Amino acid sequence: MFTELLELTPSGLCCPAGDFYIDPWRPVDRAIITHAHADHARPGSRRYLAAKSCEDVLRCRLGQDIDLRVLDYGERIDVNGVTVSLHPAGHVLGSAQVRLERDGDVAVVSGDYKRQADATCAPFEPVRCRTFVTESTFGLPIYRWDEPRAVFAEIDAWWRVNAAAGEASLLLAYALGKAQRLMAGVDASIGPIYTHGATERVTRAYRDSGVSLPATIPLGEGKRGPNLAGSLVIAPPSAEGTPWAKKLGPYSAAVASGWMRVRGTRRRRSVDRGFVLSDHADWPGLLDTIRETGAENVLVTHGSSTSLVRVLRELGLKADVLETHFADDPQDAEGHG
């Protein structure tokens, strides 16, 4: 570790001085949560701390009765002599970077983050620090994102073509974050928007948090459903090929993910279309973010960590891989893509 503020333990990333953990993968006494995706927010801890805008989605995921304290972005508290504050990460609703300060040393644990605009969550804010812990989900130069407006225009065009052919449009996207970003970005005048049950539960939590989204209609598990021709159906990637999906009638399937930048990934998923839309920083976004933090030391977690570390060292930074239990195979892990 490049800082005494952080230590990697069998339970996860710990701040020994403050006696708390950040996104622990085992139950602990005090957990600070960067966001509500399952690989970062795990059940069983005694007390939780998260950003205020994360409360509804976190309770949706971990249970309404968890012991949860929430902070406004930028609000500072003292935890056993460590100053802690949370700052927007731009990943999903309520996602936060965790800033730690003690005796003039500042470390920031970013969780997952993205730099593109998203109407459903607060935009990323660079936080100056000496040590920065960054993800590297898309830590290779091939991953560069197009403007979101252009991607949404592609999705709308695909939906219109399917509607004209009398088909439903099944759009596969993670239930927390990506699904709601899609709802906010597509042209809802094309037709009705239906949701898988897992997607609808999180969408309700987004609405409870004050996020404006178009009307959606949940699809149950009944043997007979409505005529879905011309509609957009948003479901988790795991729904493709299931009995639930087979009840939709004629449909065209697509995946919205940063992994669609690699053509072979779409073929392996056996879908008709792939739309390159990610809730993570692309290669330029990772490098820009690290530069903007002013960090001297960079710890790189899950994804293409070794590649990013090599480039950072060539740029003159102290960099190393931080081995964590966060999703290492983002194509199959919730929230990664």
N, C-alpha and C positions, 0 to 999 in steps of 0.2 A: 504494500500500500504506500501511496505517496503522501498520506496524511494520517495523523493520529486520530482524526475525527471518525475514521471508518475502519472496520475490521470485518473480514469475511469469516463467518462461523458456520457450523453445520446447520443452523437454523436460518441463515441468510445474512444479508448485509446489516451490520450492527454499528451503532455509535456507542462505544463503551462508556465514554464520559457522560453521555445523556441517558444511558441505560434504556435504549429503545432500538427498534429495528425498522428498516425501510423495505417494504414489500417482502416480508419473510415467507419462506416456503414451509415452515413449520409453525405451529401455534406458539406464541410468545406472550409476555405480559403486556407489552406496549408496542403497537405496530403503526407506523406511518405509511399510508397507502398512496401511491402516485396516481392510480386510476383503477377502475373497477373490472378490468379484464381478468379472467380466471387465473392466469399465470402470475399476476401481480397482487391480486386481492384474494387471499385464501381464508377459509373459515377457521374458527377455533381460537383465535387470539382473545385475550381478556379485554383489552381496550384498543380502540382504533382512533386515528387522527387522519383527517382528509380535508380537501378543499370543500368549502360550503356548497359549491355547485355540483359536487360529486355525491352529495348525501342521498338523493333519491335513487340513483342508479346503484350505489353501493348497498343500500338497504334492500333493494330489489334482488341483488345477487347474494348477499350474505345473511339476510334476514332482518326484519323490521326491528327486532329487539336487541341488536348488537349495541354495545357500549361505544358510542361514537361521538367524538368531539370534532367540530368543524371550524375552519378558519377562512376568513376572506383572503383572497389573493393579496400578498404583501404584508399581511398582519404578522407581527412578530410576537413570539412567546418564548419564555425561558423554560427549558426542560433540564433540570439538574445542572445548570450552569452553561448549557449550550443554547445559543439563540437559534430558533427554528422559524422559518417562514416558508410559505408555499407560493409558487409562481406559475403562471399559465404555461402549459406544455403544448397546447394546440393539437393533441392527439385525438381525444374524444371528450365528451362533456365531463367537466370536473377534473380532467387530467392536470397533474401538477409536477413541477420540479421541486425538489426539497433542498432548500438552502440551509447549511449548517455553519455556524460561526462560533469560535471559541479562541480567546487570546489572540485575536487578529488573523487567525487561520480561517479561510473560507473554502468550503467544499459544496458542490452542487451535484445532486443525484437527479438526473433528468427523467428517469423512467423511459417511456416511449414518447416520441414527439414528431410533429411534422411542421413544415414551414408554409404550406399552402393555405389559402383562405378556406374557411369552413364556417358556414352560417350557423352551425349547431354547437359551436364551442368557442371559448375565448382564444384569441390568437397567441401563438408562442411569443414569449418575451425573453431575449437573451439576459442572462444573469452573470455578472462579473464574479470570478472566483479564481482561486489558485489551483484547485483540483476539480476536474469535471469528469463525471461518470456518464458516458454516452452509450446508447444502443448503437448497433450497426446492422440492423436487419437488412438494409439494402446498401451495404458497405462495399460496393463494387462500382467502377466507373460506368458500367453499362446501364445502371439504373438512374434515369433522368426523366422527370415527369413533365407531361404536357400541361398546358393551362387547364384547370378544371372546367371552365366554360366550354372548351372544345370537346372534352370528354363527355360532358352532359349532352351536348348537341349530338354526339354519336349515339348515345343511349336513346335519346328521343327519336332519332331517325330509325333506329332498329325497332323500337316499340311501334312506330307508325307503320312500318312495313309489315310487321307481324299482325297488327290490327287489321290492315287491309286484306290480309290473307285469312282472316278469321281465326287467328291463333292467339293464345295467351303468351305473354313474355315473362318467363321465369328468370329473375335476376338474383343470383346467389351472392350473398354478402354477409359479413359477420353481423350478428344480431345487435351488438352494442357498438355504436359509433358509425360504422360504414353504412348500415342500413338507413339510419336516420339522415346521414349526409346525403345519401341518394334521394330520399324522399324530398329533402329540401331543395335539391338541385334539378330534378327532372321537371318536365312540363306536365303538371297534373291535369291540364285540360285535355290531354290525349285520351284519357279513359280513367276508370276507377283503379285504385291501388289496393291490392289485397296483401295480407301479411300472414306468415307462418306464426303459430302461437308464441314461439320463443322470441320472435322479432317484435310481436305486438306487446308483450310484457315489458320489454325494455322501452319501447316507444311510449307507453303510458308513463313510465318514469321520466322520460324526457319532457313530455308535456307537463307533468306535475312540477318540473323544474323551471317551467316558463318558456321552453323552446317551442317556437311556432313551426308546425308541420302540417302538411295537407292531410285531409281526412283519409283514414285507412279502414279497411274492413277485414277483421280477422277471419281466417279460414280454419274451421274446426276439423275434427277427425271423422266426421260423418261419411257414410257411404255415398251420399249424393250431395253435390254442392251446386252453386250457381253456375250459370253459363259464363265462363271466364274469357270468352273470345274478346280480344281488344283490350284486355286488362293487363296491368303490370302486377306481377306477384313477386314479392320480396321475401326471400327465405334464406336461412343459414346454408352454407355449402354442404353440410351433412344431409340436407333434405333431398338432394339430387339422387334420383334412382330409387327412392323409397316408395312404399305404397301410398304415402301422402301425396307425393308428386305425381304418381300415375293416375290419381283421381282428378287431375287438373284438366284433362282433355287434351286436345292438340296444343302443343306449346313449343316455343323456341327457348333454349336455355343459354344463359350467358353468366360469366363470372366477372365481378368488378374487383380487381386486385392489382397491386404493383407487380406481382409475379407474372401477370399477363404480358409484361414487357418482353419476356422470353417466349418465343413462339411455341417451343416444344411443350411448355407447361400447359397451354390451352389444349393441345392434342391429348395430353395425359389425362386431363379432366373430362374429356369427351363432351365438350359443350360446343355450341354453334358459334359463339362469339366470346371474345375476351376484351374487357375494357380496362385500360391501365389507369387505375385510380387507387391511390394508397393513402393510408393514414399515418405513414411514416415519412421521415425525411429521405430524400433521394441523395445520391452521392454529392452533388454540389451543396445541398442543404446541410449535410453532415459537416463538410469542411468549413462552410460559412459559419455555422453555429459554433464550432470549436474555436474558430478565430475570434468571433465576436465575444466569447466569454473571457478572452484574455488569459485562459488557463495555461499554466506552465506544465501541468501534469494532467494526463488524460488516461482514464481507465475505460476500456472498451468491453461491453458485454454483448451477449447473444447476436448471432448473425455472422457476417463476414468479418469477424473481429481481427483475425491475424492480418488480413489485407489492409484494413484501416490502420492498424498499429504500425505496420511497415511504412506506410505513406507518412504518417505523423512523425515518425522518427526521422524520416528523410527531410521533413520540414523543420527539424531541430527541437521538437517537443519531446518531453519524457512521456512515453506511452507504453502501456502494457495491457494484456488481456486480463479481464476480471471474469473468472469462471463462475457463472451463476446457474440457477435452475430455471431461468426464464426460457421461453420457447426457443429451442435451437433449430427446429424445423418449421419455420413460419408458415409454410404452405398448409400445414395440417393443424396449426395451433390458433385458437381463437384470438382475434384481435391483431394477428400478424399478417400483413399484406395490404 
